[in-house]
Amino acid sequence: MAEIAIDPTLGPVVNRSADERAVLESFLDFHRAVLLRKLRGISDADATRRLVPSATTLAGLVKHLTEIERNWFHILLDPAPGETFPTTEEAALASFTLAEGDTLANLVAGYERACARSRELAARFDLDHVVPHPQLGEVSLRWILAHLIEETARHVGHADILRELTDGSTGAL
């Protein structure tokens, strides 16, 4: 059987027969990378432009996903004293809101730092490690990874639509 050449940026394909953790982490990293690709070559003006009836923008999506990384990995796995998981719809909506001085470059750098920290924290624990969650009772690291795959992929789909509306670019790669 001939060896098939596989693009090494396609972690889920490269890890198609790997263990559970490698599969989960490669799917999450793949969607994280697609988000960053959706933001390449976009100006701050395009990143903050509203193209749909909601307040969703490319810049807002990266800001929101940065907060999602912090909430699910940083706060649940290694909370700072007094730090709590946000539990209101208002907190979720606020994470999309851009502040004065938010630039796409700064937001992307913050997202990359948050993802790197999330990877470091997750590496400390087994998939069966369970932490308390204020609304769900307990969640395992396995569940957190699966949830972040879903959450990130869903918002990357939004980014794909917004990028297509901005300049016609489509696709994961």
C-alpha positions in Angstrom: 0.0 0.0 0.0 1.4 3.4 -1.0 2.0 6.0 1.7 -0.4 8.9 1.4 1.1 12.4 1.9 -0.8 14.3 4.6 -0.5 18.0 5.3 1.1 18.1 8.8 -1.1 21.1 9.8 -4.0 18.8 9.8 -3.5 17.4 13.3 -6.8 15.5 13.4 -5.7 13.6 10.2 -2.2 13.1 11.4 -3.5 11.7 14.7 -6.2 9.6 13.2 -5.1 6.5 15.1 -3.5 8.2 18.1 -4.7 7.9 21.7 -7.7 9.7 22.9 -5.8 12.7 24.4 -3.8 13.3 21.2 -7.0 13.1 19.1 -8.9 15.6 21.4 -5.9 18.0 21.6 -5.3 17.9 17.9 -8.9 18.7 17.0 -8.9 21.6 19.5 -5.5 22.9 18.1 -6.7 22.5 14.6 -9.8 24.8 15.2 -7.6 27.2 17.2 -5.3 27.4 14.1 -8.2 27.9 11.7 -9.4 30.9 13.7 -6.0 32.5 13.5 -5.9 31.8 9.7 -9.3 33.5 9.4 -7.7 36.6 10.9 -4.6 36.8 8.8 -4.5 39.8 6.4 -7.5 41.5 8.0 -7.3 45.2 9.0 -8.5 46.4 12.3 -11.3 48.2 10.5 -12.4 44.9 8.8 -12.0 43.0 12.0 -14.3 45.3 13.9 -16.9 45.8 11.1 -20.4 44.5 11.9 -21.6 42.4 8.9 -24.5 40.6 10.6 -27.4 41.9 12.7 -25.8 40.8 15.9 -22.7 42.5 17.4 -20.5 39.6 16.2 -17.3 40.7 14.6 -14.0 38.9 13.8 -12.3 40.8 16.5 -15.1 40.1 18.9 -14.9 36.4 18.2 -11.2 36.2 19.0 -11.8 38.2 22.2 -14.6 35.9 23.2 -12.6 32.7 22.5 -9.7 34.1 24.5 -12.2 34.5 27.4 -13.5 30.9 26.8 -9.9 29.5 27.1 -9.4 31.4 30.3 -12.7 30.4 31.8 -12.6 26.7 31.0 -8.8 26.0 31.5 -7.3 28.8 33.6 -10.1 29.4 36.1 -11.3 25.8 36.4 -7.9 24.1 36.5 -5.8 26.7 38.2 -7.9 29.6 39.6 -6.2 32.6 41.1 -7.3 33.6 44.6 -10.8 35.0 44.4 -11.2 34.2 40.7 -14.5 32.6 39.8 -16.1 31.2 36.7 -18.6 33.6 35.1 -22.1 32.3 35.2 -24.3 34.9 33.6 -25.4 35.5 30.0 -24.3 39.1 30.4 -20.7 37.9 31.1 -20.8 35.8 28.0 -22.0 38.7 25.8 -19.6 41.1 27.4 -16.7 38.9 26.2 -17.5 39.9 22.6 -17.4 43.6 23.4 -14.3 45.5 22.2 -12.6 48.1 24.3 -11.0 51.3 23.2 -7.5 50.3 22.0 -8.3 46.7 21.2 -6.4 45.9 18.1 -6.5 42.7 16.1 -2.8 42.2 16.7 -3.2 42.5 20.5 -6.3 40.3 20.5 -4.5 37.6 18.5 -1.5 37.8 20.7 -3.7 37.5 23.8 -5.5 34.5 22.3 -2.2 32.8 21.4 -1.0 33.3 25.0 -4.3 32.0 26.4 -4.1 28.9 24.3 -0.5 28.2 25.2 -1.4 28.5 28.9 -4.4 26.3 28.4 -2.1 23.6 26.9 0.3 23.9 29.8 -2.5 23.5 32.4 -4.2 20.6 30.6 -0.9 18.8 30.4 -0.8 18.7 34.2 -3.9 16.5 34.5 -5.2 13.1 33.3 -8.4 13.2 31.1 -10.3 11.8 34.1 -9.3 14.7 36.4 -12.5 16.3 37.7 -13.0 19.9 38.8 -16.0 21.6 40.3 -18.1 23.8 38.1 -20.6 26.3 39.5 -23.5 25.3 37.2 -22.7 21.7 36.1 -21.4 20.3 39.4 -18.3 18.6 38.2 -16.6 18.4 34.8 -13.6 16.3 33.7 -10.7 17.5 31.6 -12.0 15.1 28.9 -15.3 17.0 29.0 -13.6 20.4 29.0 -11.6 19.4 25.9 -14.7 18.1 24.1 -16.6 21.3 25.0 -13.8 23.6 23.8 -13.6 21.7 20.5 -17.4 22.3 20.1 -17.2 26.0 21.2 -14.1 26.8 19.2 -15.4 25.1 16.0 -18.8 26.8 16.3 -17.2 30.2 16.5 -14.7 29.4 13.8 -17.7 28.7 11.6 -18.9 32.3 12.4 -15.4 33.6 11.6 -15.5 31.8 8.2 -18.8 33.5 7.3 -17.6 36.9 8.4 -14.3 36.5 6.5 -16.2 35.5 3.4 -18.4 38.5 3.8 -15.3 40.7 4.2 -13.2 39.6 1.2 -14.5 36.4 -0.2 -12.0 34.1 1.5 -13.3 30.7 2.4 -12.1 27.4 3.7 -10.2 26.0 6.7 -6.8 26.3 5.1 
